[in-house]
Amino acid sequence: MKRLLLPALLLTTLTACTAAPAGTLPAAAPTPTPASTPAPTTAPAPADALTPEEKIGQLFIIRPDALDLTLPQETINDAKADGVTTLTDAMRETLQTYPVGGICQFGKNITDPEQLAQFNADLQAASRTPLFIAVDEEGGAVARLANHPAFDLPQYESAVAVGASGDPADACAMGQTIGAYLKEYGFNMDFAPDADVNTNPDNPIIGTRAFSSDAATAAEMAAAAADGLRTGGSSDRAADGGSYRGSNRSTDGGSYRSTDRGPY
């Protein structure tokens, strides 16, 4: 299969959190203009009806840019390069020829609320099997939608600021809010929450993205945030998973200790 970039990720099963108390949720996100994309002409095929090639394709989540076979790999991977923002006929044909399991939208693929809702709807309609349509929306520094100037959505200072209360209901409310507005734009998977333990203050990658430097607190808050995401309408996938644990460099795998492993 061509230009497949990301392996599919199993959904993380996390413990439930208590429901957020009344009045604790931030303001509801504005609803984007409904997409006017026609429904798929055929019903999604059950797994046992897929060919071996189609089943293999379901193991991959890719960038939408990879559907444009005219783009070189360097451009696809370059966060500063112009990204694809609409589904062309050629991209639709690629998706049907190489039926991947999902699409992950990055900042360069997002221009405004209406464009994003339409793009996601078109991708879903073009696929013979239901797609995971994913994004990195942790809240705080990593929020492709909330931090975009074209969107008016609830913003969070950071995960560590939410975790400072020690109350899982706060993390759950955060997840509910993010999950609800992601659903409005056609997302059904969020690469969040960050379940890291911030054990190294010199780590340039994790920092305030982690709920806590205490493993038990980080685990409890991340589980609550994940439960909130599911309640809000998006499936969760705990972010990072040890790649940067204890590391001072963004390219170093670090050491995956029992402290770091706990939240997962």
C-alpha positions in Angstrom: 0.0 0.0 0.0 1.2 3.5 -0.9 2.3 6.2 1.5 0.8 4.8 4.6 2.3 6.6 7.5 0.8 5.7 10.8 0.0 2.3 12.3 -3.5 1.9 13.6 -3.7 2.2 17.3 -5.9 0.0 19.5 -8.3 2.0 21.7 -7.2 2.3 25.3 -9.6 0.9 27.9 -9.5 3.1 30.9 -11.5 3.2 34.1 -14.6 5.3 34.4 -14.6 8.6 36.2 -17.4 10.2 38.1 -19.6 12.5 36.2 -18.8 16.2 36.3 -20.9 18.2 38.7 -23.5 20.5 37.2 -22.1 23.8 36.1 -18.5 22.7 35.8 -18.4 22.3 32.0 -17.1 25.3 30.0 -19.4 26.9 27.4 -20.6 24.6 24.7 -18.8 24.8 21.4 -20.5 26.4 18.5 -22.1 24.1 16.0 -20.4 24.2 12.5 -22.4 24.5 9.3 -23.8 21.1 8.6 -22.0 19.3 5.7 -24.1 18.6 2.7 -22.3 15.4 1.6 -24.4 12.6 0.1 -24.5 9.4 2.0 -22.4 6.4 0.8 -24.1 4.4 -1.9 -23.3 1.0 -0.3 -23.5 -0.2 3.3 -20.2 -0.7 5.2 -18.8 -4.2 4.6 -18.5 -6.5 7.7 -15.0 -7.7 8.5 -15.6 -11.2 7.2 -16.6 -9.7 3.8 -13.2 -7.9 3.4 -10.4 -9.3 1.3 -7.0 -9.9 2.9 -5.7 -6.7 1.3 -8.7 -4.7 2.7 -8.1 -6.2 6.1 -4.5 -5.2 6.0 -5.5 -1.7 5.0 -7.6 -1.4 8.1 -4.4 -1.6 10.2 -3.3 1.9 9.1 -4.2 5.5 9.9 -2.7 7.9 7.5 -2.4 11.7 6.9 -5.0 12.9 4.3 -2.1 14.2 2.3 -1.0 10.6 1.6 -4.1 10.2 -0.5 -2.7 12.6 -3.1 -0.3 10.4 -5.0 1.3 13.4 -6.7 2.9 14.7 -3.4 6.4 13.6 -2.5 6.9 12.0 0.9 8.9 15.0 2.2 5.9 17.3 1.6 3.5 14.9 3.2 5.6 14.8 6.4 6.5 18.6 6.4 4.3 20.3 9.0 5.0 23.7 7.4 4.2 22.6 3.8 0.7 23.3 2.5 -1.7 20.5 3.4 -4.6 19.1 1.5 -7.9 20.6 2.8 -10.5 19.1 0.4 -11.1 15.6 -1.0 -10.5 15.6 -4.8 -11.7 12.9 -7.1 -8.2 11.5 -7.4 -7.9 11.3 -3.6 -11.3 9.6 -3.4 -10.1 7.0 -5.9 -7.0 6.4 -3.9 -9.0 5.8 -0.7 -11.2 3.3 -2.5 -8.2 1.5 -4.1 -6.3 1.5 -0.8 -9.0 1.3 2.0 -7.1 2.4 5.1 -8.6 2.2 8.6 -8.4 5.9 9.3 -7.3 9.5 8.6 -5.5 11.8 11.1 -6.0 15.5 10.5 -3.1 17.8 11.2 -2.9 21.6 11.6 -2.0 22.1 7.9 -5.2 20.3 6.9 -7.5 22.7 8.8 -8.5 26.1 7.6 -11.9 26.9 9.2 -14.9 25.1 10.9 -17.0 24.7 7.7 -14.0 23.4 5.7 -13.1 20.8 8.4 -16.6 19.5 8.9 -17.1 19.1 5.1 -13.6 17.5 4.6 -14.3 14.9 7.3 -17.8 14.2 6.0 -16.4 13.7 2.5 -13.7 11.4 3.7 -16.2 9.3 5.6 -18.6 9.1 2.7 -15.9 8.1 0.3 -14.8 5.1 2.3 -16.4 1.7 1.8 -15.7 0.9 5.5 -16.2 3.3 8.4 -13.1 5.4 9.0 -11.5 6.4 12.2 -11.1 10.2 11.8 -8.6 11.3 14.3 -6.8 14.4 15.6 -4.4 15.5 18.4 -6.7 17.5 20.7 -5.3 17.1 24.3 -6.2 20.6 25.4 -3.5 23.1 26.3 -0.5 23.3 24.0 -1.6 20.5 21.8 -5.1 21.4 20.4 -5.4 21.5 16.6 -8.8 23.0 16.7 -9.1 25.0 19.9 -5.7 26.7 19.3 -6.6 27.5 15.7 -7.5 31.2 15.2 -10.5 30.4 13.0 -12.2 28.4 15.8 -14.0 29.7 18.8 -13.8 26.8 21.2 -13.1 26.3 24.9 -9.4 26.4 25.7 -7.4 25.0 28.5 -4.2 26.3 30.0 -2.7 22.8 30.3 -3.3 19.3 31.6 -1.2 20.0 34.6 -3.3 23.0 35.5 -6.4 20.8 35.4 -4.6 18.1 37.3 -3.5 20.5 40.0 -7.0 20.2 41.7 -6.5 16.5 42.2 -10.2 16.1 41.3 -10.9 13.6 38.5 -14.2 15.3 37.8 -12.3 18.3 36.5 -10.4 16.0 34.0 -13.6 14.3 33.1 -15.3 17.6 32.4 -12.4 18.6 30.2 -12.7 15.3 28.2 -16.5 15.7 27.8 -16.1 19.2 26.4 -13.4 18.3 24.0 -15.1 15.1 22.9 -18.4 17.0 22.3 -16.9 19.6 20.0 -14.8 17.0 18.1 -17.9 15.0 17.4 -19.5 18.1 15.9 -16.7 18.3 13.3 -16.9 14.6 12.4 -14.0 13.3 14.5 -14.5 9.9 16.3 -11.0 9.4 17.7 -8.8 11.7 19.7 -5.1 11.0 20.3 -5.6 12.0 23.9 -5.3 12.3 26.9 -1.6 12.4 27.6 -1.1 9.7 30.1 2.6 10.5 30.8 4.1 11.1 34.2 6.1 14.3 34.2 9.1 12.8 36.0 11.8 14.9 34.2 11.5 18.7 34.4 14.1 19.0 31.6 12.0 17.0 29.1 11.1 19.3 26.2 8.2 17.2 25.0 5.9 16.3 27.9 6.0 19.0 30.6 2.6 20.6 31.2 1.0 18.1 28.8 1.0 15.5 31.7 -1.6 15.8 34.4 1.0 15.3 37.2 4.5 14.2 38.2 2.8 11.6 40.5 2.0 8.4 38.8 -1.1 7.6 40.7 -2.5 11.1 40.2 -1.6 11.1 36.5 -3.3 7.7 36.0 -6.5 8.8 37.8 -6.8 12.1 35.9 -6.0 10.5 32.5 -8.6 7.8 33.1 -11.2 10.4 34.0 -10.3 12.5 30.9 -10.6 9.4 28.7 -14.0 8.6 30.1 -15.1 12.2 29.5 -14.0 12.0 25.9 -16.0 8.8 25.3 -19.0 10.4 27.0 -18.6 13.5 24.9 -18.7 11.5 21.7 -15.0 10.6 20.7 -13.0 7.5 21.4 -9.8 8.0 23.2 -6.3 6.8 22.7 -3.8 7.6 25.4 -1.0 9.8 24.0 2.7 9.1 23.8 2.9 5.8 25.6 6.5 6.0 26.9 8.3 7.4 23.8 9.7 10.3 25.7 9.7 9.1 29.3 12.6 10.4 31.4 14.2 11.8 28.3 16.0 15.2 27.9 15.7 15.0 24.1 12.7 14.7 21.8 14.5 11.9 19.8 15.6 9.8 22.8 13.4 6.8 23.7 14.2 7.3 27.4 13.7 4.6 30.0 10.3 3.1 30.4 10.1 2.6 34.2 7.4 1.2 36.4 6.5 4.7 37.4 5.9 5.7 33.8 4.1 2.5 32.9 1.5 2.9 35.6 -1.1 5.2 33.9 -1.1 2.8 30.9 
